[in-house]
Amino acid sequence: MQLFIPGPVGRLEALLWLPKGAHGEDLPLRAAAVVCHPHPLAGGTMHNNVVFRTSRGLQRAGFAVVRFKFRGVEHSDGTHDGRGGEDEDARAAVAWVEQRFPGVPIWGSGFSFGARTMLGLAPSEPRLARLLLIALPVKSFDCASLVSVPQPTHLVMSGNDEHGSYDDLRARFPALPAHVDAEVIEGVDHFFRGKTPELETRVRRHAEHVLEHSR
């Protein structure tokens, strides 16, 4: 479903997926997620393949999933200002999801710059129950809040990521909090080329595992 979300500087173009299984069957709503895309100035949009696969994995685990375009991207109002405005765009999407699906746990997710955005937002956004961050760019952006983020956080890293591999993550953060964990998909670059179906499967399995053990 295509829609526009009210944002801090105008409308944000978005897509809403309701929970559906692999054969298109409707699933019970178990949670909701907001998924953020890569950097606006590097051509990032909500149609990025990694964002798509992450969203599909969550949808097939029983999530309602919202993808949206940051300010200034295609039909979203505003312009990128380089001063953290995308964090507030993500907050607006979380607020919209809370209103649309009251009482449902909300996860924050994102790929690359989108992962960093969710990580930056999380400490000041109590509506977020959990984070699922894909290819967190620990070499390209300040990700220091990973050691103080209050929400349970799961990272999926690539083995050969020029913006921050799993090894880079462990080198920069040798002592992560107990509620922050990570897994790695070996032999792939930042965009998980050739293994995006595996990424989708891992996202779905992680989400299903968490939901099963949080009843």
C-alpha positions in Angstrom: 0.0 0.0 0.0 1.5 3.3 -1.1 0.9 6.3 1.3 2.4 9.5 2.7 3.4 9.9 6.4 3.3 13.3 8.0 6.9 14.3 8.7 8.7 17.1 10.4 9.3 19.0 7.1 6.4 17.8 5.1 5.1 14.5 3.7 7.2 11.3 3.6 6.5 8.9 0.8 6.1 5.3 2.2 4.9 1.8 1.6 3.0 -0.4 4.1 3.1 -4.2 3.9 0.7 -6.2 6.1 1.8 -9.6 7.3 1.8 -12.3 4.6 3.3 -15.7 4.2 5.5 -17.1 1.4 2.4 -18.0 -0.7 0.6 -14.7 -0.2 -1.6 -15.9 2.6 -2.6 -13.4 5.3 -0.8 -13.9 8.7 -1.8 -12.8 12.2 -0.3 -9.4 13.1 2.5 -10.1 15.7 4.5 -6.9 15.6 5.3 -3.9 13.4 8.6 -2.5 12.0 10.0 0.7 10.4 12.8 0.0 8.0 15.1 2.8 6.9 17.1 3.0 3.6 20.7 3.9 2.8 22.1 7.4 2.5 20.0 9.8 0.4 23.0 11.4 -1.2 24.3 8.0 -2.4 21.1 7.1 -4.2 19.5 5.3 -1.3 15.7 4.7 -1.4 13.2 2.4 0.2 13.4 0.3 -3.0 16.9 -0.8 -2.3 17.2 -4.6 -2.5 18.6 -5.1 1.0 15.8 -2.9 2.4 13.3 -4.9 0.3 14.7 -8.3 1.5 14.8 -7.1 5.2 11.2 -5.9 4.9 10.1 -9.2 3.3 11.7 -11.3 6.0 9.9 -9.3 8.7 6.6 -9.4 6.8 6.8 -13.2 6.6 7.4 -13.4 10.3 4.1 -11.7 11.0 5.1 -8.0 10.9 3.4 -5.0 9.5 6.3 -3.2 7.8 6.6 0.4 6.8 9.4 1.5 4.5 9.6 5.2 3.7 11.8 7.7 1.9 13.8 10.2 3.8 13.3 13.9 3.3 14.2 15.1 -0.2 14.2 11.6 -1.8 11.9 11.5 -4.8 8.4 12.4 -3.6 9.2 13.1 0.1 9.3 16.8 1.0 12.3 18.6 2.2 16.0 18.3 1.6 18.9 16.4 3.2 20.6 18.9 5.6 23.4 16.8 7.0 22.4 17.6 10.6 20.5 14.6 11.6 17.1 15.4 10.1 16.6 11.8 9.0 16.5 10.7 12.6 13.4 12.8 13.0 11.9 11.4 9.8 12.3 8.0 11.3 10.7 9.2 14.5 7.7 10.4 12.5 7.4 7.0 10.9 7.5 5.3 14.3 4.7 7.6 15.5 2.6 6.8 12.5 3.0 3.1 13.1 2.1 3.4 16.7 -1.1 5.2 15.8 -1.9 2.7 13.0 -1.2 -0.4 15.1 -1.8 0.5 18.7 -0.5 -1.9 21.4 1.8 -3.8 18.9 5.5 -4.0 19.6 7.5 -1.8 17.2 10.9 -2.7 15.9 13.3 -0.3 14.4 15.3 -1.5 11.4 17.5 -0.2 8.6 20.3 -0.9 6.2 23.7 1.0 6.2 22.9 4.7 6.8 19.4 3.6 7.7 20.8 1.3 10.4 22.9 4.1 11.8 19.8 6.3 11.8 17.8 3.9 13.8 20.7 3.4 16.2 20.9 7.1 16.7 17.2 7.5 17.3 16.7 4.6 19.6 18.0 6.0 22.9 15.4 8.8 22.7 12.6 6.8 21.3 10.9 4.5 24.0 8.3 3.4 21.5 10.9 1.2 19.9 10.9 -2.3 21.5 13.9 -3.7 19.6 16.4 -3.0 16.8 17.4 -5.1 13.8 20.3 -3.4 12.1 21.7 -4.6 8.7 25.3 -3.8 7.7 25.8 -1.1 10.4 28.5 1.1 8.8 30.9 1.3 11.8 33.8 2.5 9.6 31.9 5.3 7.8 29.7 6.8 10.6 29.8 7.4 14.3 28.1 4.3 15.8 29.3 4.9 19.4 25.7 4.7 20.8 25.9 0.9 20.2 27.4 0.5 23.6 24.6 2.4 25.3 21.5 1.7 23.3 18.7 0.6 25.7 16.8 -1.7 23.4 17.7 -5.3 22.6 19.6 -5.1 19.4 20.5 -7.7 16.7 23.0 -6.9 13.9 23.5 -8.8 10.6 26.9 -7.9 9.2 28.6 -8.8 6.0 32.0 -10.5 6.0 33.7 -8.2 3.4 32.0 -4.9 4.0 34.1 -1.9 3.0 31.9 0.3 5.4 32.4 -1.9 8.3 32.7 -5.7 8.4 31.9 -8.1 11.3 35.6 -8.0 12.2 35.6 -4.2 12.2 32.6 -4.3 14.5 34.3 -6.6 16.9 37.5 -4.5 16.8 35.7 -1.2 17.5 33.3 -2.7 20.1 35.1 -5.5 21.8 32.7 -5.5 24.8 29.2 -5.1 23.6 26.4 -5.1 26.1 24.7 -8.4 26.7 21.5 -7.3 25.0 23.4 -6.5 21.7 24.5 -9.4 19.5 25.5 -9.9 15.9 25.8 -12.5 13.2 27.8 -12.5 10.0 27.1 -13.5 6.4 30.5 -14.5 5.1 31.9 -13.8 1.6 29.7 -10.8 0.7 30.2 -7.1 0.3 28.1 -4.2 1.8 25.1 -5.0 -0.4 25.1 -8.8 0.3 25.4 -9.4 -3.4 24.5 -13.0 -4.3 23.1 -13.7 -0.8 20.1 -11.4 -0.3 17.8 -14.4 -0.2 19.9 -15.7 2.7 19.7 -12.3 4.4 15.9 -12.4 4.1 15.8 -15.9 5.6 18.0 -14.9 8.5 15.9 -11.8 9.2 12.7 -13.9 9.2 14.2 -16.6 11.5 15.5 -14.1 14.0 12.2 -12.3 14.1 10.3 -15.5 14.6 12.7 -16.7 17.3 12.3 -13.5 19.2 8.5 -13.5 18.9 8.2 -17.1 20.0 10.3 -16.5 23.1 8.6 -13.3 24.1 5.2 -14.7 24.6 
